[in-house]
């Protein structure tokens, strides 16, 4: 049928239709997975199972974003069937990462009680590794984060299911499902355990590169669990303090200075941990602002600092645009975008700068047409239009922009 986007492409609005999952492309991707599945064994097969399930979850998320209930139901059935078949494989039965994805899938589909059962089963069979087990930490963190998102306020959060999960993780004993209360003495013990575990991790020096990768991801999970625990039991300031301490430690001088002192900072030179911790920090601030009154400035400062350092992180840009929409003054954001685009080669700052201006343009047009229905406003908003065209021109002249099909398609789409 000629050229077609294969499987999932990032969507662009095209009248009412989105470019999304095409039937032929979807068949092709499923065939690839089926064929590869027969060729792999052991750890590789597990990793492939994880990729496959993540792909299925991405389709469920797409249905959720578009609010297509019928499609979501059908997609949910297919994805659950695949997840159960993958978990039946003998190699995968004790693979916590797969159980985690399956529980997350159930949660996304709105089956919260079923998801909790899956999480509880996985945690009960996972052994007693506690904070030393990376997979257990990662599983508990996701479970606690999802539970926290159900909270409407922080009142009574100390005895919530999320605190129970994080306390049990610190106890390193067998997991017991939530019974409706959390003992204060257990909370105090867990806080001490988290504190010592974090200090140990930050002072530890990994031996090999592989150790460094494992330690970095484990540190991120540990910091996430500890900060969330403090947030629920003490408050937002206690959680922010943990992120601040961790970031300060991870930003320690690089290897050049280490040579003079003969010390190795190990994990401090591992940038992915720094980026992931920053993301956890900004996400927590955003969530806290949603459920209670809190100033915008700490979040804005954290995002601007993070984006100067990680200009290609899309999640951070999305958060930045989200908070800037609430501000009536565009000049600060424009100056910031301008500064970042000058100092980096990555294309994300250009794409998000354009998106921010397009949102502003839409907002102004909506306001101008509010009372007159379909009659178009007689005063066109040319200033923003010219600004967007100038941004497109500059972006397509940059080295990466010239070769970016998405950017050219957005430019043509806008001109039309």
C-alpha positions as CSV (number, residue, x, y, z in Angstrom):
1,X,0.0,0.0,0.0
2,X,2.9,2.4,-0.7
3,X,4.8,4.1,2.1
4,X,3.5,3.9,5.6
5,X,4.7,4.8,9.0
6,X,5.7,1.5,10.7
7,X,4.2,0.8,14.1
8,X,4.3,3.7,16.4
9,X,5.4,7.2,15.3
10,X,5.3,10.3,17.4
11,X,2.0,11.8,16.5
12,X,1.1,14.9,14.7
13,X,-2.4,16.2,14.4
14,X,-3.8,15.7,10.9
15,X,-7.4,17.0,11.0
16,X,-9.2,14.5,13.2
17,X,-6.8,11.6,12.6
18,X,-3.5,11.0,14.3
19,X,-0.6,9.2,12.7
20,X,-0.3,6.3,15.0
21,X,-0.2,2.5,14.8
22,X,-0.8,1.2,11.3
23,X,-2.0,-2.3,10.8
24,X,0.8,-3.4,8.5
25,X,3.4,-1.8,10.7
26,X,2.0,-3.4,13.8
27,X,2.0,-6.9,12.1
28,X,5.6,-6.4,11.1
29,X,6.7,-5.5,14.7
30,X,4.8,-8.4,16.2
31,X,6.4,-10.8,13.7
32,X,9.9,-9.4,14.6
33,X,9.2,-10.1,18.3
34,X,7.9,-13.7,17.6
35,X,10.9,-14.6,15.4
36,X,13.5,-13.1,17.8
37,X,11.8,-14.9,20.7
38,X,12.8,-18.3,19.3
39,X,16.4,-17.3,18.8
40,X,17.2,-16.1,22.3
41,X,17.6,-17.9,25.7
42,X,18.4,-17.0,29.3
43,X,19.0,-13.4,30.2
44,X,18.7,-12.1,26.6
45,X,15.2,-13.7,26.4
46,X,14.2,-11.9,29.6
47,X,15.4,-8.6,28.3
48,X,13.5,-9.1,25.0
49,X,10.4,-10.0,27.1
50,X,10.8,-6.7,29.0
51,X,11.1,-4.7,25.7
52,X,8.0,-6.4,24.3
53,X,5.9,-5.7,27.3
54,X,7.2,-2.1,27.4
55,X,6.1,-1.7,23.8
56,X,2.6,-3.0,24.7
57,X,2.4,-0.6,27.6
58,X,3.3,2.3,25.3
59,X,0.2,1.5,23.2
60,X,-2.0,1.4,26.3
61,X,-0.7,4.8,27.3
62,X,-1.5,6.1,23.8
63,X,-5.1,4.9,24.1
64,X,-5.3,6.6,27.6
65,X,-4.0,9.9,26.3
66,X,-6.5,9.9,23.4
67,X,-9.4,8.9,25.8
68,X,-10.4,6.0,23.4
69,X,-12.3,3.7,25.7
70,X,-13.2,1.0,23.2
71,X,-9.7,0.8,21.8
72,X,-8.3,0.8,25.3
73,X,-10.4,-2.2,26.3
74,X,-9.3,-4.2,23.2
75,X,-5.7,-3.2,23.6
76,X,-5.8,-4.0,27.3
77,X,-7.0,-7.6,26.6
78,X,-4.2,-8.2,24.1
79,X,-1.5,-6.7,26.3
80,X,-2.6,-8.7,29.4
81,X,-2.7,-11.9,27.4
82,X,0.9,-11.3,26.2
83,X,2.0,-10.4,29.7
84,X,0.6,-13.6,31.2
85,X,2.1,-15.8,28.5
86,X,5.5,-14.2,29.0
87,X,5.3,-14.8,32.8
88,X,4.4,-18.4,32.2
89,X,7.8,-19.1,30.7
90,X,10.0,-21.0,33.2
91,X,12.9,-18.4,33.0
92,X,10.6,-15.5,33.6
93,X,8.7,-16.7,36.7
94,X,11.0,-15.1,39.2
95,X,11.9,-12.1,37.1
96,X,10.8,-9.1,39.1
97,X,11.2,-6.6,36.3
98,X,8.5,-8.4,34.3
99,X,6.2,-8.7,37.3
100,X,6.6,-5.0,37.8
101,X,5.6,-4.2,34.3
102,X,2.6,-6.5,34.5
103,X,1.4,-4.9,37.7
104,X,1.9,-1.5,36.1
105,X,-0.1,-2.6,33.1
106,X,-3.0,-3.6,35.3
107,X,-2.8,-0.3,37.1
108,X,-3.0,1.7,33.9
109,X,-6.0,-0.3,32.8
110,X,-7.8,0.8,36.0
111,X,-7.7,-2.6,37.7
112,X,-6.1,-1.2,40.9
113,X,-7.0,-4.2,43.2
114,X,-5.6,-6.7,40.7
115,X,-2.5,-4.6,40.3
116,X,-2.0,-4.5,44.1
117,X,-2.4,-8.3,44.2
118,X,0.3,-8.7,41.6
119,X,2.6,-6.2,43.4
120,X,2.0,-8.0,46.7
121,X,2.7,-11.4,45.2
122,X,5.9,-10.2,43.6
123,X,7.1,-8.6,46.8
124,X,6.2,-11.7,48.9
125,X,8.1,-14.1,46.6
126,X,11.1,-11.7,46.0
127,X,13.0,-12.8,49.1
128,X,14.5,-10.6,51.8
129,X,17.2,-8.6,50.0
130,X,15.7,-5.3,51.2
131,X,17.6,-2.2,50.2
132,X,20.5,-4.2,48.8
133,X,18.4,-5.8,46.1
134,X,18.1,-3.4,43.0
135,X,15.0,-5.2,41.6
136,X,13.2,-5.1,44.9
137,X,14.0,-1.4,45.4
138,X,12.8,-0.6,41.9
139,X,9.5,-2.6,42.3
140,X,8.8,-1.1,45.7
141,X,9.5,2.5,44.4
142,X,7.0,2.1,41.5
143,X,4.3,0.6,43.8
144,X,4.8,3.4,46.3
145,X,4.7,6.1,43.7
146,X,1.5,4.8,42.2
147,X,-0.1,4.6,45.6
148,X,1.0,8.2,46.4
149,X,-0.7,9.4,43.2
150,X,-4.0,8.2,44.6
151,X,-3.6,10.4,47.7
152,X,-5.7,13.6,47.7
153,X,-3.8,15.3,50.5
154,X,-1.0,14.5,52.9
155,X,-3.3,14.2,55.9
156,X,-3.1,10.6,57.3
157,X,-0.3,9.8,54.8
158,X,1.8,8.4,57.6
159,X,-0.4,5.3,57.8
160,X,-0.9,4.9,54.1
161,X,-0.2,1.9,52.0
162,X,2.8,3.7,50.4
163,X,4.5,4.1,53.8
164,X,3.8,0.4,54.6
165,X,5.6,-0.6,51.3
166,X,8.6,1.6,52.0
167,X,8.9,0.5,55.6
168,X,8.7,-3.2,54.8
169,X,11.5,-2.6,52.1
170,X,13.8,-1.1,54.8
171,X,13.1,-4.0,57.2
172,X,14.6,-6.6,54.9
173,X,12.2,-9.2,56.2
174,X,9.5,-11.1,54.4
175,X,6.8,-8.8,52.9
176,X,3.4,-8.8,54.5
177,X,0.5,-7.2,52.6
178,X,-1.0,-3.9,54.0
179,X,-3.5,-4.4,56.8
180,X,-4.6,-0.8,57.3
181,X,-2.0,0.6,59.8
182,X,1.7,1.3,60.1
183,X,3.4,1.3,63.5
184,X,5.3,4.5,64.4
185,X,8.2,2.4,65.8
186,X,8.6,0.7,62.4
187,X,8.7,4.1,60.7
188,X,11.4,5.3,63.0
189,X,13.5,2.2,62.4
190,X,13.0,2.4,58.7
191,X,14.2,6.1,58.6
192,X,17.4,5.1,60.4
193,X,18.0,2.2,57.9
194,X,17.4,4.5,54.9
195,X,19.8,7.1,56.3
196,X,22.6,4.6,56.8
197,X,22.0,2.9,53.5
198,X,22.3,6.2,51.6
199,X,25.4,7.2,53.4
200,X,27.0,3.9,52.6
201,X,26.1,4.2,48.9
202,X,27.5,7.7,48.6
203,X,30.8,6.8,50.2
204,X,31.2,3.6,48.2
205,X,33.6,3.3,45.3
206,X,32.7,0.8,42.6
207,X,35.3,-1.6,41.3
208,X,34.4,-2.1,37.6
209,X,32.4,-0.2,35.0
210,X,29.6,-2.8,35.3
211,X,29.5,-2.2,39.0
212,X,29.2,1.5,38.4
213,X,26.2,1.0,36.1
214,X,24.5,-1.2,38.7
215,X,25.4,1.1,41.6
216,X,24.1,4.2,39.7
217,X,20.6,2.6,39.1
218,X,20.5,1.2,42.7
219,X,21.4,4.6,44.1
220,X,18.6,6.3,42.1
221,X,16.0,3.8,43.5
222,X,17.3,4.1,47.0
223,X,17.2,7.9,46.9
224,X,13.7,7.8,45.4
225,X,12.4,5.4,48.1
226,X,14.0,7.4,51.0
227,X,12.8,10.8,49.7
228,X,9.3,9.5,49.1
229,X,9.3,8.0,52.6
230,X,10.4,11.3,54.1
231,X,7.8,13.2,52.1
232,X,5.0,11.0,53.4
233,X,6.2,10.8,57.1
234,X,7.8,14.3,57.6
235,X,6.9,16.6,54.7
236,X,8.1,18.1,51.4
237,X,11.1,20.0,52.9
238,X,12.6,16.7,54.3
239,X,12.3,15.1,50.9
240,X,13.8,18.1,49.1
241,X,16.7,18.0,51.5
242,X,17.6,14.4,50.6
243,X,17.6,15.3,46.9
244,X,19.8,18.4,47.6
245,X,22.3,16.3,49.6
246,X,22.5,13.6,47.0
247,X,22.9,16.0,44.1
248,X,25.6,17.8,46.0
249,X,27.5,14.6,46.6
250,X,27.1,13.4,43.0
251,X,28.3,16.8,41.6
252,X,31.6,16.3,43.4
253,X,34.7,17.2,41.4
254,X,35.4,15.0,38.3
255,X,38.4,12.7,37.8
256,X,40.9,15.5,37.1
257,X,40.9,16.6,40.7
258,X,40.8,13.1,42.0
259,X,44.2,12.3,40.5
260,X,45.9,14.8,42.7
261,X,44.5,13.4,45.9
262,X,44.8,9.8,44.7
263,X,41.1,9.2,45.6
264,X,38.5,7.8,43.2
265,X,35.0,9.3,43.5
266,X,33.5,6.4,41.5
267,X,29.8,7.0,41.3
268,X,30.1,10.8,41.4
269,X,31.3,10.7,37.8
270,X,28.3,8.8,36.6
271,X,26.0,11.3,34.9
272,X,22.9,9.1,34.4
273,X,22.3,8.9,38.2
274,X,22.5,12.6,38.5
275,X,19.9,13.1,35.7
276,X,17.5,10.5,37.1
277,X,17.7,11.9,40.6
278,X,16.9,15.4,39.2
279,X,13.9,14.0,37.4
280,X,12.6,12.4,40.6
281,X,13.1,15.7,42.4
282,X,11.1,17.8,39.9
283,X,8.3,15.2,39.6
284,X,7.8,15.2,43.4
285,X,7.6,19.0,43.5
286,X,5.1,19.0,40.6
287,X,3.0,16.4,42.4
288,X,3.1,18.3,45.7
289,X,1.9,21.5,44.0
290,X,-1.0,19.5,42.6
291,X,-2.3,18.4,46.0
292,X,-1.4,21.3,48.2
293,X,-0.4,25.0,48.2
294,X,3.3,25.4,47.5
295,X,5.3,28.2,45.8
296,X,6.3,27.7,42.1
297,X,9.8,29.1,42.5
298,X,11.6,26.0,43.8
299,X,10.3,23.9,40.9
300,X,11.1,26.6,38.3
301,X,14.7,26.9,39.7
302,X,15.2,23.1,39.8
303,X,14.0,22.8,36.2
304,X,16.1,25.7,34.8
305,X,19.2,24.3,36.5
306,X,18.5,20.8,35.3
307,X,17.8,21.8,31.7
308,X,21.0,23.8,31.4
309,X,22.8,20.6,32.3
310,X,20.5,18.1,30.4
311,X,19.2,20.1,27.4
312,X,17.9,16.9,25.6
313,X,15.8,15.6,28.5
314,X,12.2,15.6,27.1
315,X,10.5,14.9,30.5
316,X,12.1,18.0,32.0
317,X,11.2,20.2,29.0
318,X,7.6,19.0,29.3
319,X,7.4,20.0,32.9
320,X,9.0,23.3,32.1
321,X,6.5,24.1,29.4
322,X,3.7,23.0,31.7
323,X,4.6,25.5,34.5
324,X,5.4,28.3,32.0
325,X,1.8,28.1,30.7
326,X,0.6,29.4,34.0
327,X,2.8,32.5,33.7
328,X,1.4,35.6,31.8
329,X,4.9,36.9,31.0
330,X,6.7,35.0,28.2
331,X,9.9,37.0,28.3
332,X,11.6,35.0,31.0
333,X,10.9,31.7,29.2
334,X,12.0,33.1,25.9
335,X,15.3,34.3,27.3
336,X,15.9,30.9,28.9
337,X,15.1,29.0,25.6
338,X,17.4,31.5,23.8
339,X,20.3,30.8,26.2
340,X,19.9,27.0,26.1
341,X,19.7,26.9,22.2
342,X,22.9,28.9,22.0
343,X,24.9,26.7,24.3
344,X,23.9,23.2,23.0
345,X,23.7,21.3,19.7
346,X,20.7,19.2,20.8
347,X,17.4,19.8,19.0
348,X,15.0,19.4,21.9
349,X,15.3,23.0,23.1
350,X,14.3,24.2,19.6
351,X,11.3,21.8,19.4
352,X,10.0,22.7,22.8
353,X,10.6,26.5,22.3
354,X,8.4,26.2,19.1
355,X,5.8,24.1,21.0
356,X,5.6,26.7,23.8
357,X,5.0,29.6,21.3
358,X,2.4,27.5,19.5
359,X,0.5,27.0,22.8
360,X,0.7,30.7,23.5
361,X,-0.6,31.5,20.1
362,X,-3.5,29.1,20.5
363,X,-4.3,30.5,23.9
364,X,-4.5,34.1,22.6
365,X,-6.6,33.1,19.6
366,X,-9.0,31.2,21.9
367,X,-9.4,34.2,24.1
368,X,-10.0,36.6,21.2
369,X,-12.7,34.3,19.7
370,X,-14.3,33.5,23.0
371,X,-17.6,35.3,22.6
372,X,-18.1,35.5,18.9
373,X,-18.2,31.8,18.0
374,X,-16.9,31.0,14.6
375,X,-16.3,34.5,13.4
376,X,-12.6,35.0,13.2
377,X,-11.0,37.8,15.1
378,X,-10.3,40.8,12.9
379,X,-7.0,41.5,14.7
380,X,-4.6,38.7,13.7
381,X,-1.9,37.9,16.2
382,X,1.0,38.4,13.8
383,X,3.7,38.9,16.4
384,X,3.7,35.3,17.7
385,X,3.3,33.9,14.1
386,X,6.5,35.8,13.0
387,X,8.3,34.6,16.1
388,X,7.4,31.0,15.5
389,X,8.5,31.3,11.8
390,X,11.8,32.8,13.0
391,X,12.3,29.9,15.5
392,X,11.7,27.4,12.7
393,X,14.2,29.2,10.4
394,X,16.9,29.2,13.1
395,X,16.2,25.5,14.1
396,X,16.3,24.2,10.5
397,X,19.6,26.0,10.0
398,X,21.2,24.3,12.9
399,X,23.4,21.2,12.2
400,X,20.9,18.7,13.7
401,X,17.8,20.5,12.6
402,X,18.7,20.3,8.9
403,X,18.4,16.5,9.1
404,X,15.3,16.3,11.3
405,X,12.2,15.2,9.4
406,X,9.9,15.9,12.3
407,X,11.1,19.6,12.4
408,X,10.5,20.1,8.7
409,X,7.0,18.4,8.9
410,X,6.1,20.7,11.8
411,X,7.3,23.7,9.8
412,X,5.2,22.8,6.8
413,X,2.3,22.0,9.0
414,X,2.5,25.4,10.6
415,X,2.8,27.3,7.3
416,X,-0.3,25.4,5.9
